[in-house]
Amino acid sequence: MTEQLYGNVQEPRYARTMGLSMASVALVIAGGVSTFFLMQFFAVPIHFAAIALLVAIVGVWFLETGRKQGRTRLERAVGAHMFRKSKKKGASTYLSGPTSRMPDGSHRAPGLLASTEMFEGTDHLGRPFAFLWDRVKKTGTVFFTASASGLDLQDQEVIDFLVSGWGGYLHQSGTLAALEQVAVTVTSMRDTGERLPAAVQEHRSRVDASAVPTFAREAVDEIVADVNAGIGRIDARIAVTFSGAPNPDEGLDARSREDLMGEVMVHLPAMIEQLELSGGGVVSYLAAQEIIDTTYVAYNPEAAVAVEQARLSGVGTGLTWEEVGPVHAVNEVDRYEHGGGISLSFQVWRAPAGVFRESSLMALLKADDVSEQKRVTILYRPLSAEQSQKRVQTAVADADYETNQKGRKATGAQLASAARVKQTEAEVSARGATLIRFSFIITVTVMDPAALRRVPAMVRNAAQTGVQLSVRPSTGNEDAAFAIGLGLGIVPAKWASVSPQLRQAL
């Protein structure tokens, strides 16, 4: 049976006047008006007054040309300036511990995670779950682990059911007023080589050694040695983030951490059931210690073996959330150095050129022979039904404006985009569908600096296999991209220094 095609993925488009953005049009108008006023009211000669118009034209050229990987010339210039400024102030280097400037001398996670605190609650059945609270952004995140069976030996009807179930889960998430984001993080890494021998040893400790033939014992030891050499490991985690900030549209007042935690507990059982129906296999909560250990290994990859041994011993690591960060980290323009490892993060910056199939991301998610750790995090931000209606109505109006401007023939791309927008409007209006904003963060960590040269090509090839994702490096923002890619509930829009309205105008 052939693979099914999924999704109606569109990149948001905003109305442009004669091909110019709102900011460019405003510049042209401002230049023309300034020239007129200088000539009429200040008697400035026309060749001097026209300088204002010339400046406006140069500004339009600066805004409209030189676009590279979805970023305008202005965005790249501002980003480079901000990085140089942070480098000059020493803000690109992170030091923690007793000799640092940390008030409590701890090893907290840096940057976007510095304001987070870890708590642990229990559901109505007494099962513990981690709750990561951001005291600045007023968000709380709970975590689930999933053990999906994959696509092997699955009938197409089953796959279609699972895809439909995941879509239903995201649709249902949009009905929860406090829900901000759902993040799915798939981590592929080199296995530390500790788990399989520990499992065999645990089994042997419960069996009489004299009852096992020597040949069988030697055969098992040989198999363990062969299988355990250079094998990969893949973990999947789901983080659901709720907001405790006031939301007048939904009638929600500001809630404290305790109030939000109590509200979230009500939804947890239903979430596990929905995630299991969506192909998550056996879904369970992640306890606070599991999140702490995983985050510590992400920031300190050299400690992966020691952490695995401590966990398998039954004693545990004893780490706290205040100790998960690196002792020393440096944010360079093209990499992030931390805990003995070097990480590069990439963003998907435009809608895929092809259509989605169930196997489209397999090449990107699987383990490889370059990465010590590779994380692919997909951030979903479901819109409510009302927000979806408003957004598609605005999109239809923008598309009609672009394709019906007098004296300018609409391009094929504009007509195709308008058709897709109207199809989406029909789905939202007639079928009750909701819109879901999503983005990707891909982070690759290596231990050998010589391996860095292979990473960009490897990521691009994997991203373009199956669905043709366009990726770009997180230039100058490697530390922030690394933190977002951990899938710990960071909502990028809450940390953006430029408002969505200004970005839309540009």
URWOMO-V631002 format. One record per residue. N is the residue number from 0. PSI is psi as a letter, one per 40 degrees, with the letter a starting at -180 (NA if undefined). D_FIRST is the distance of its C-alpha to the first C-alpha in Angstrom with 2 decimals. Layout:
BEGIN
N,PSI,D_FIRST
N,PSI,D_FIRST
END
This chain:
BEGIN
0,h,0.00
1,i,3.81
2,i,6.66
3,i,9.06
4,h,12.62
5,i,15.49
6,i,19.21
7,g,22.12
8,h,24.04
9,i,27.46
10,h,30.56
11,h,33.68
12,i,35.89
13,i,39.49
14,h,41.76
15,i,43.80
16,h,46.92
17,f,47.09
18,e,44.54
19,i,46.72
20,i,46.09
21,d,48.40
22,d,50.37
23,d,50.94
24,d,52.13
25,d,54.47
26,d,55.89
27,d,56.63
28,d,58.32
29,d,60.29
30,d,61.44
31,d,62.56
32,d,64.38
33,d,66.07
34,d,67.28
35,d,68.69
36,d,70.52
37,d,71.97
38,d,73.37
39,d,74.64
40,e,76.04
41,e,76.87
42,f,77.94
43,h,75.80
44,i,75.67
45,d,72.44
46,e,71.63
47,d,71.85
48,d,70.15
49,e,67.19
50,d,66.48
51,d,64.81
52,d,62.45
53,d,61.84
54,d,60.97
55,d,58.48
56,d,56.88
57,d,56.63
58,d,55.04
59,d,52.43
60,d,51.73
61,d,51.36
62,d,48.88
63,e,46.78
64,i,46.57
65,f,45.51
66,h,42.27
67,h,40.36
68,f,37.01
69,e,37.47
70,h,41.05
71,i,44.08
72,d,47.19
73,d,48.94
74,d,46.33
75,d,46.49
76,d,50.29
77,d,50.60
78,d,48.21
79,d,50.21
80,d,53.45
81,d,52.36
82,d,51.30
83,d,54.63
84,d,56.46
85,d,54.80
86,d,55.43
87,d,59.08
88,e,59.50
89,e,57.94
90,e,55.16
91,e,52.47
92,h,53.76
93,h,53.26
94,h,55.66
95,i,55.67
96,a,57.76
97,d,61.50
98,e,62.62
99,a,60.50
100,e,61.30
101,h,59.03
102,d,61.29
103,e,60.28
104,f,59.72
105,a,56.15
106,f,53.00
107,i,50.99
108,h,47.75
109,i,48.84
110,b,48.20
111,e,45.88
112,e,45.86
113,d,49.65
114,e,50.13
115,i,47.70
116,i,48.83
117,h,46.96
118,i,47.46
119,h,45.95
120,i,45.62
121,i,44.51
122,a,42.42
123,e,43.57
124,e,42.56
125,e,44.53
126,h,41.61
127,i,42.63
128,i,40.78
129,i,41.68
130,h,42.91
131,h,43.54
132,h,46.09
133,h,47.01
134,e,50.59
135,d,50.71
136,e,47.55
137,f,47.70
138,i,44.12
139,h,42.88
140,h,39.64
141,i,38.02
142,i,35.46
143,i,32.57
144,i,30.84
145,i,27.20
146,g,25.51
147,i,21.80
148,e,19.58
149,a,17.28
150,e,13.53
151,h,13.82
152,f,12.48
153,h,11.22
154,i,8.55
155,d,6.89
156,d,9.64
157,d,12.16
158,d,11.54
159,d,11.94
160,d,14.97
161,d,16.45
162,d,16.26
163,d,17.84
164,d,20.36
165,d,21.42
166,d,21.92
167,d,23.91
168,d,25.97
169,d,26.92
170,d,27.77
171,d,29.90
172,d,31.56
173,e,32.86
174,e,34.84
175,h,36.89
176,d,39.92
177,e,40.85
178,h,37.46
179,d,37.54
180,i,34.53
181,h,31.57
182,h,31.05
183,h,28.25
184,h,29.45
185,h,27.48
186,h,30.00
187,h,29.35
188,i,32.50
189,h,34.11
190,i,34.83
191,e,38.57
192,e,38.48
193,d,40.35
194,d,37.84
195,d,36.81
196,d,40.43
197,d,41.59
198,d,39.10
199,d,40.22
200,d,43.83
201,d,43.43
202,d,42.03
203,d,44.87
204,e,47.45
205,e,46.60
206,i,46.79
207,h,49.95
208,d,50.00
209,e,52.05
210,e,49.38
211,h,46.83
212,i,47.38
213,d,48.20
214,d,45.51
215,d,42.80
216,d,44.21
217,d,44.32
218,d,40.78
219,d,39.49
220,d,41.60
221,d,40.18
222,d,36.57
223,d,37.39
224,d,39.06
225,d,36.15
226,d,33.32
227,e,35.43
228,h,36.13
229,f,34.53
230,i,31.53
231,i,29.91
232,h,29.71
233,h,27.64
234,i,28.98
235,h,27.68
236,i,30.19
237,h,30.33
238,h,33.62
239,h,34.54
240,h,37.67
241,i,40.07
242,h,43.09
243,e,46.59
244,i,48.02
245,i,49.33
246,g,47.04
247,d,49.24
248,d,46.39
249,e,44.97
250,f,48.45
251,h,48.14
252,i,51.22
253,h,51.37
254,i,50.54
255,i,51.74
256,d,49.65
257,d,50.58
258,d,49.69
259,d,46.28
260,d,45.53
261,d,46.42
262,d,44.22
263,d,41.20
264,d,41.72
265,d,41.08
266,e,37.50
267,d,36.51
268,d,35.36
269,d,33.08
270,d,31.63
271,d,30.73
272,d,29.04
273,d,27.00
274,d,26.03
275,d,24.89
276,e,22.68
277,e,21.24
278,e,19.88
279,e,23.22
280,b,23.46
281,h,27.18
282,h,29.01
283,i,32.77
284,i,35.62
285,h,36.95
286,i,40.69
287,d,43.13
288,d,43.84
289,d,40.22
290,d,40.05
291,d,43.44
292,d,42.59
293,d,39.32
294,d,41.11
295,d,43.98
296,d,41.78
297,d,40.12
298,d,43.61
299,g,45.07
300,d,42.49
301,d,45.31
302,e,45.73
303,d,42.19
304,d,43.39
305,d,46.44
306,d,44.50
307,d,41.99
308,d,44.92
309,d,46.72
310,d,43.77
311,d,43.13
312,e,46.85
313,e,46.80
314,d,49.59
315,i,47.41
316,d,48.21
317,e,50.55
318,i,49.49
319,i,49.97
320,d,48.35
321,e,51.48
322,e,50.80
323,e,47.21
324,i,48.16
325,i,49.22
326,d,52.88
327,h,52.62
328,i,50.02
329,h,50.26
330,h,48.24
331,i,48.35
332,d,47.09
333,e,44.11
334,i,43.63
335,h,44.49
336,h,46.52
337,h,46.73
338,f,47.53
339,e,47.39
340,i,43.97
341,h,43.01
342,i,40.18
343,h,38.56
344,i,36.64
345,i,34.40
346,i,33.41
347,h,30.51
348,e,32.64
349,i,30.49
350,i,27.21
351,i,24.28
352,d,24.01
353,a,20.21
354,i,17.73
355,h,16.53
356,i,13.19
357,d,13.04
358,e,13.92
359,d,16.54
360,e,19.53
361,d,18.78
362,d,21.18
363,d,23.81
364,d,23.74
365,i,23.86
366,i,27.31
367,i,29.04
368,e,32.20
369,d,34.33
370,h,34.32
371,d,36.46
372,i,34.67
373,h,31.93
374,h,31.26
375,h,28.70
376,h,29.85
377,h,28.20
378,h,30.78
379,h,29.82
380,g,32.64
381,h,31.65
382,i,33.92
383,i,35.32
384,d,34.69
385,d,38.10
386,d,37.62
387,d,34.26
388,d,35.99
389,d,38.83
390,d,36.68
391,d,34.56
392,d,37.77
393,d,39.41
394,d,36.46
395,d,36.55
396,d,40.32
397,d,40.07
398,d,37.49
399,d,39.73
400,d,42.74
401,d,41.20
402,e,39.98
403,f,43.21
404,h,45.97
405,h,48.79
406,e,49.43
407,h,46.12
408,h,43.01
409,i,39.74
410,i,37.42
411,d,33.83
412,d,32.72
413,d,34.90
414,d,33.58
415,d,29.92
416,d,30.89
417,d,32.80
418,d,29.86
419,d,27.63
420,d,30.58
421,d,31.03
422,d,27.39
423,d,27.90
424,d,31.15
425,d,29.53
426,d,26.99
427,d,29.89
428,d,32.28
429,d,30.25
430,e,27.69
431,f,29.85
432,i,27.64
433,i,29.47
434,i,29.62
435,h,29.03
436,h,30.72
437,i,29.22
438,i,30.16
439,i,29.59
440,h,32.21
441,h,31.49
442,h,34.33
443,h,34.83
444,h,37.85
445,i,39.37
446,d,42.60
447,h,43.63
448,d,44.77
449,d,43.86
450,e,40.15
451,d,40.32
452,d,39.98
453,e,36.48
454,d,35.19
455,d,34.82
456,d,32.88
457,d,30.63
458,d,29.87
459,d,29.34
460,d,26.93
461,d,24.87
462,d,25.00
463,e,23.94
464,h,20.90
465,d,17.74
466,e,19.58
467,g,23.03
468,h,25.38
469,h,29.03
470,i,31.29
471,i,35.07
472,i,37.60
473,g,39.61
474,h,42.81
475,e,45.89
476,f,44.01
477,d,42.47
478,d,44.12
479,d,42.90
480,d,39.31
481,d,39.46
482,d,40.67
483,d,38.05
484,e,35.27
485,e,36.48
486,f,34.85
487,f,38.12
488,e,38.19
489,h,39.81
490,h,39.16
491,d,39.73
492,d,40.92
493,e,43.79
494,e,45.08
495,h,44.78
496,e,48.20
497,h,47.31
498,i,46.63
499,d,43.48
500,d,45.85
501,d,47.42
502,d,44.12
503,d,43.04
504,d,46.36
505,NA,45.91
END
